């Protein structure tokens, strides 16, 4: 029991230090690349579930808005005994199934597109969260801790920018709030998932994702069907979510599929044990991607070491806040006090995808060449058999 309590206290301490770091140092705003006007904002909502025999209580005098800065409120919150013995959780939603929606039935964080009336991206995340699940992130018991690095979402293996995604981190300091009210047309269900489950290697597996919608914006069934035939499916490392609490929008509680990838808000762990490179389901593509990316993957994995979110070992150097490359859509993030390269994983994937794209098209050319050769050989043999013998 003492070992378990020690592990819990360590996890809570690391989480508190990570949130303090996010509160002090916010990532810069990233402008939209050329040809891309859409922006979206999501809310990564964290809470601490009390463990037996502790009871949760919200001290508004110490943790409310009148208590002072966000740093003081966070310090007071994590100083409470029930918090130090609690279990941190993250809120996920399963989006409603809608025909023609690129994100239909996806596992995600609450949020959505920014509307013209939204003053900024943060306002969009607050409004969308309230509309989708009925949670008021501007309440006295919620803190906007900070944000994670903004990124440009592109079509997979393509150079078409779809939107700029802006993730914001919130801490909900009460657990006795009213039940979530889900918007049926937007959200199928909402699930609180323990950080322990997100870091457990036993819940990690590969999920299959339809590749046809990731190469562009075409809605043609013929093109999508041809793409599925040629490229198969994308294999992505995922997590089987095991919720501690779920709210469903209908009476049938479907099983929650695996979906989201590991986020940067996890406690200390060895990334090499949690990480796997995306690939395609067809064997020839798998081999070519493995071959073309071997040296790059080896180099990148050597740089992935066990890390602690609150440790200065995570600190890197950045050049230029919010600079964006309109060719690769990668960014170099800078913080006001010190450079922290938290978008290293996104940049690493960008380099990987560039090499994987080359492998895919080389394999496709080989397929066409081999297919053309055997087609020509077959036609010639058929012609020879039909020609009269002299």
Residue pairs with C-beta under 8 A, 6 or more apart in sequence:
5 85
8 51
8 84
8 85
8 86
8 87
9 84
9 85
10 267
11 88
11 195
11 196
11 267
12 48
12 78
12 83
12 84
12 85
12 86
12 88
13 78
13 84
13 310
14 267
14 268
14 308
14 309
14 310
15 46
15 78
15 88
15 195
15 265
15 267
15 309
16 74
16 75
16 77
16 78
17 309
17 310
18 265
18 309
18 310
19 46
19 74
19 145
19 146
19 169
19 171
20 71
20 74
20 75
21 309
21 310
22 145
22 146
22 147
22 148
22 169
23 70
23 71
23 74
23 145
23 146
24 71
24 337
25 146
25 335
25 336
25 337
25 338
25 340
26 146
26 147
26 335
26 336
27 146
27 147
27 148
27 149
27 150
27 333
27 335
27 342
28 321
28 322
28 333
28 334
29 121
29 150
29 322
30 150
30 151
30 152
30 164
30 322
30 324
30 331
31 164
31 322
31 324
32 38
32 39
32 161
32 164
33 152
33 161
33 164
33 324
33 326
33 329
34 326
35 161
36 152
36 161
36 162
36 163
36 164
38 113
38 114
38 162
38 163
38 164
39 113
39 114
39 121
39 124
39 163
39 164
39 166
40 111
40 112
40 113
40 114
40 124
40 163
40 164
40 165
40 166
41 111
41 112
41 114
41 121
41 122
41 124
41 125
41 128
41 165
41 166
41 167
41 168
42 108
42 109
42 110
42 111
42 112
42 125
42 128
42 165
42 166
42 167
42 168
43 109
43 110
43 111
43 125
43 126
43 128
43 129
43 137
43 167
43 168
43 169
43 170
44 90
44 109
44 148
44 167
44 168
44 169
44 170
44 263
44 265
45 90
45 91
45 109
45 110
45 129
45 135
45 137
45 170
45 171
45 172
46 88
46 89
46 90
46 91
46 145
46 169
46 170
46 171
46 172
46 265
47 88
47 89
47 91
47 171
47 172
47 173
47 174
47 175
47 192
48 56
48 83
48 86
48 87
48 88
48 89
48 175
49 86
49 87
49 88
49 89
49 175
49 192
49 194
49 244
50 56
50 82
50 85
50 86
50 175
51 85
51 86
51 87
54 81
54 82
54 85
54 86
55 82
56 82
56 86
56 174
56 175
56 176
57 80
57 82
58 141
58 173
58 174
58 176
59 76
59 80
60 66
60 140
60 141
61 67
62 73
62 76
62 77
63 73
63 76
63 77
63 141
63 173
64 73
64 140
64 141
65 73
65 140
67 73
67 76
70 143
70 144
70 145
73 143
74 143
74 145
74 171
77 83
77 171
77 173
78 84
87 194
87 195
87 196
87 244
88 194
88 195
89 192
89 193
89 194
89 195
89 244
89 245
90 192
90 193
90 195
90 198
90 263
90 265
91 109
91 110
91 133
91 190
91 191
91 192
91 193
92 107
92 108
92 109
92 190
92 191
92 192
92 193
92 241
92 259
92 260
93 107
93 108
93 109
93 110
93 132
93 133
93 182
93 187
93 188
93 189
93 190
93 191
94 105
94 106
94 107
94 108
94 187
94 188
94 189
94 190
94 191
94 256
94 257
94 259
95 101
95 103
95 104
95 105
95 106
95 107
95 108
95 186
95 187
95 188
96 104
96 105
96 184
96 185
96 186
96 187
96 188
96 249
97 104
97 105
97 188
98 104
98 185
100 219
102 213
105 188
106 259
107 241
107 256
107 257
107 258
107 259
107 260
108 259
108 260
109 167
110 125
110 128
110 129
110 132
110 133
110 135
110 187
110 190
111 124
111 125
111 128
111 129
111 132
112 124
112 128
112 131
112 132
112 186
113 124
113 128
113 163
114 121
114 124
115 124
115 127
118 124
118 127
121 150
121 166
121 168
122 144
122 147
122 166
122 168
124 166
125 137
125 166
125 168
126 137
126 138
129 135
129 137
130 136
130 137
131 183
131 186
132 182
132 183
132 186
132 187
133 180
133 181
133 182
133 183
133 187
133 190
134 178
134 180
134 181
134 182
135 172
135 177
135 180
136 142
137 144
137 170
141 172
141 173
141 174
141 177
142 170
142 171
142 172
142 173
143 170
143 171
143 173
144 168
144 169
144 170
145 169
145 170
145 171
146 168
146 169
147 166
147 167
147 168
147 169
148 167
148 168
148 169
148 263
148 264
148 265
148 342
149 167
149 331
149 333
149 342
149 343
149 346
150 164
150 165
150 166
150 167
150 331
151 164
151 165
151 329
151 331
151 343
151 346
152 161
152 163
152 164
152 165
152 324
152 329
152 331
153 161
153 162
153 163
153 164
153 165
154 160
154 161
154 162
154 329
155 162
155 214
155 215
155 216
155 217
156 211
156 214
156 215
156 234
156 353
157 214
157 215
157 353
157 356
157 357
157 360
158 214
158 215
158 216
159 327
159 329
160 216
160 217
161 329
162 217
169 265
179 247
180 190
180 247
182 188
182 189
182 190
182 247
182 248
182 249
183 249
184 249
184 250
187 249
188 248
188 249
188 250
188 254
189 246
189 247
189 248
189 249
189 253
189 254
189 256
190 246
190 247
191 241
191 243
191 245
191 246
191 247
191 256
192 243
192 244
192 245
192 246
193 241
193 242
193 243
193 244
194 242
194 244
195 265
195 266
195 267
197 203
197 239
197 241
197 242
198 239
198 262
198 263
198 266
199 262
199 266
199 267
199 269
199 274
201 273
201 274
203 239
203 240
203 241
203 242
204 237
204 238
204 239
204 240
204 274
205 237
205 238
205 239
205 240
205 258
206 235
206 236
206 237
206 238
206 276
207 235
207 236
207 237
207 238
207 257
207 258
207 259
208 233
208 234
208 235
208 281
209 233
209 234
209 235
209 236
210 228
210 233
210 234
211 227
211 228
211 231
211 232
211 233
211 234
211 280
212 223
212 224
212 225
212 227
212 228
212 231
213 224
214 234
215 227
218 224
230 364
231 280
231 282
231 285
231 360
232 280
232 281
232 282
232 285
233 280
233 281
234 278
234 279
234 280
234 281
235 278
235 279
235 280
235 281
236 261
236 278
237 261
237 274
237 275
237 276
237 277
237 278
238 258
238 259
238 260
238 261
239 258
239 259
239 260
239 261
239 262
240 258
241 256
241 258
241 259
241 260
243 256
246 253
246 256
262 274
262 275
264 309
264 342
264 345
265 309
266 309
267 309
268 306
268 307
268 308
268 309
268 311
269 306
269 307
270 305
270 306
271 304
271 305
271 306
271 307
272 301
272 304
275 301
275 304
277 293
277 297
277 352
278 349
278 352
278 356
279 285
279 286
279 289
279 290
279 356
280 286
280 289
280 360
284 363
284 366
284 367
285 359
285 360
285 363
288 359
288 360
288 362
288 363
289 355
289 356
289 359
289 360
291 359
292 355
292 356
292 358
292 359
292 362
293 352
293 355
293 356
293 359
296 351
296 352
296 355
297 352
300 348
300 351
300 352
305 313
307 313
307 314
308 314
314 340
314 342
315 338
315 339
315 340
316 339
316 340
316 341
316 344
317 339
317 341
318 332
318 333
318 334
318 335
318 339
318 340
318 341
319 332
319 334
319 339
320 332
320 334
321 333
321 334
322 331
322 333
322 334
323 331
323 332
324 330
324 331
325 331
328 350
328 354
329 350
330 343
330 346
330 347
330 350
331 343
331 346
331 347
332 341
332 343
333 339
333 340
333 341
333 342
333 343
341 347
